[in-house]
Amino acid sequence: MEITYIYELSKNGIPFYIGKSKRIKNREKEHKKTYGNNITLIIIDSVKSFKKEDWKPLETFWVTQYKAWGFNLLNKNEGGNGRPATLTECDKKKYQEKYHQENLNYRKKYYLDNKEKLDNLSKQYQLEHSEERKEYRKQYYIENKEKIKKQNIKNDIKYRETEKNKLYRKEYYKKNKDKLNQQSKNNYLKRNA
């Protein structure tokens, strides 16, 4: 299924970038290389298409919306232009330092001053789109039913094997407790002799 995701990047709970991606996990890894591991990627919208005319209005809407809420985004435009040009390591460092120094305190202050308003907007958005999300999850489950079942079976087997190993180790220790304690003492004496 062709899905383009619109996402928010935030640091310490404060959004600093809005973007789009078809492969969200790969994009998150790329961002972590650029901005560090303490960023959070949150999907805020999606469209079932890879066509620019379908996802561009969404990205533009969210960039405009976040800017209207007062967030200083790193987005150089109003959205829809895809990824920016690749930066050199030196430029990345300058960019990160500039972002950190100029914007972090402002974002924190703005977020704290408007926390209730932003939380209400988030709750309102979730309520308005909860049916869409349920429908999407249901459709995803239908399309990937076999894959999900296989993964659940694998996870269940791993869990059972882990539990078996724990029980086996406990039983083995109970049966051989004296022998194991004597071995530990002997090893300790050899090391300290």
Contacts in CASP RR format, 6 or more apart in sequence:
PFRMAT RR
TARGET T0000
AUTHOR 0000-0000-0000
METHOD contacts of the structure
MODEL  1
MEITYIYELSKNGIPFYIGKSKRIKNREKEHKKTYGNNITLIIIDSVKSF
KKEDWKPLETFWVTQYKAWGFNLLNKNEGGNGRPATLTECDKKKYQEKYH
QENLNYRKKYYLDNKEKLDNLSKQYQLEHSEERKEYRKQYYIENKEKIKK
QNIKNDIKYRETEKNKLYRKEYYKKNKDKLNQQSKNNYLKRNA
1 48 0 8 1.000
1 143 0 8 1.000
2 22 0 8 1.000
2 48 0 8 1.000
2 49 0 8 1.000
2 50 0 8 1.000
3 22 0 8 1.000
3 46 0 8 1.000
3 47 0 8 1.000
3 48 0 8 1.000
3 49 0 8 1.000
4 20 0 8 1.000
4 21 0 8 1.000
4 22 0 8 1.000
4 46 0 8 1.000
4 47 0 8 1.000
4 49 0 8 1.000
4 50 0 8 1.000
4 54 0 8 1.000
4 55 0 8 1.000
5 20 0 8 1.000
5 21 0 8 1.000
5 22 0 8 1.000
5 24 0 8 1.000
5 43 0 8 1.000
5 45 0 8 1.000
5 46 0 8 1.000
6 18 0 8 1.000
6 19 0 8 1.000
6 20 0 8 1.000
6 43 0 8 1.000
6 44 0 8 1.000
6 45 0 8 1.000
6 46 0 8 1.000
6 47 0 8 1.000
6 55 0 8 1.000
6 58 0 8 1.000
6 59 0 8 1.000
6 62 0 8 1.000
7 18 0 8 1.000
7 19 0 8 1.000
7 20 0 8 1.000
7 21 0 8 1.000
7 24 0 8 1.000
7 27 0 8 1.000
7 41 0 8 1.000
7 42 0 8 1.000
7 43 0 8 1.000
7 44 0 8 1.000
8 15 0 8 1.000
8 17 0 8 1.000
8 18 0 8 1.000
8 19 0 8 1.000
8 41 0 8 1.000
8 42 0 8 1.000
8 44 0 8 1.000
8 62 0 8 1.000
8 66 0 8 1.000
9 15 0 8 1.000
9 16 0 8 1.000
9 17 0 8 1.000
9 18 0 8 1.000
9 19 0 8 1.000
9 31 0 8 1.000
9 35 0 8 1.000
9 39 0 8 1.000
9 40 0 8 1.000
9 41 0 8 1.000
10 16 0 8 1.000
10 39 0 8 1.000
10 40 0 8 1.000
10 42 0 8 1.000
11 35 0 8 1.000
11 38 0 8 1.000
11 39 0 8 1.000
11 40 0 8 1.000
11 104 0 8 1.000
12 38 0 8 1.000
12 104 0 8 1.000
12 108 0 8 1.000
13 40 0 8 1.000
13 111 0 8 1.000
14 71 0 8 1.000
14 104 0 8 1.000
14 107 0 8 1.000
14 108 0 8 1.000
14 110 0 8 1.000
14 111 0 8 1.000
15 66 0 8 1.000
15 71 0 8 1.000
15 73 0 8 1.000
15 107 0 8 1.000
16 71 0 8 1.000
16 72 0 8 1.000
16 73 0 8 1.000
16 74 0 8 1.000
16 99 0 8 1.000
16 103 0 8 1.000
16 107 0 8 1.000
17 31 0 8 1.000
17 73 0 8 1.000
17 74 0 8 1.000
17 75 0 8 1.000
18 44 0 8 1.000
18 59 0 8 1.000
18 62 0 8 1.000
18 63 0 8 1.000
18 66 0 8 1.000
18 73 0 8 1.000
18 75 0 8 1.000
18 79 0 8 1.000
19 59 0 8 1.000
19 62 0 8 1.000
19 63 0 8 1.000
19 75 0 8 1.000
19 79 0 8 1.000
19 82 0 8 1.000
20 55 0 8 1.000
20 58 0 8 1.000
20 59 0 8 1.000
20 80 0 8 1.000
20 82 0 8 1.000
21 27 0 8 1.000
22 50 0 8 1.000
24 41 0 8 1.000
24 43 0 8 1.000
27 41 0 8 1.000
28 41 0 8 1.000
31 39 0 8 1.000
31 41 0 8 1.000
32 39 0 8 1.000
34 87 0 8 1.000
34 92 0 8 1.000
34 95 0 8 1.000
34 96 0 8 1.000
35 96 0 8 1.000
35 99 0 8 1.000
36 96 0 8 1.000
44 62 0 8 1.000
45 58 0 8 1.000
45 62 0 8 1.000
46 136 0 8 1.000
47 54 0 8 1.000
47 55 0 8 1.000
47 58 0 8 1.000
49 55 0 8 1.000
52 80 0 8 1.000
55 80 0 8 1.000
56 79 0 8 1.000
56 80 0 8 1.000
59 79 0 8 1.000
59 80 0 8 1.000
60 78 0 8 1.000
60 79 0 8 1.000
60 80 0 8 1.000
63 73 0 8 1.000
63 75 0 8 1.000
63 77 0 8 1.000
63 78 0 8 1.000
63 79 0 8 1.000
64 78 0 8 1.000
66 73 0 8 1.000
67 73 0 8 1.000
69 114 0 8 1.000
69 118 0 8 1.000
69 121 0 8 1.000
70 110 0 8 1.000
71 107 0 8 1.000
71 110 0 8 1.000
72 102 0 8 1.000
72 103 0 8 1.000
72 106 0 8 1.000
72 107 0 8 1.000
74 95 0 8 1.000
74 99 0 8 1.000
76 84 0 8 1.000
87 95 0 8 1.000
111 118 0 8 1.000
141 148 0 8 1.000
173 180 0 8 1.000
END
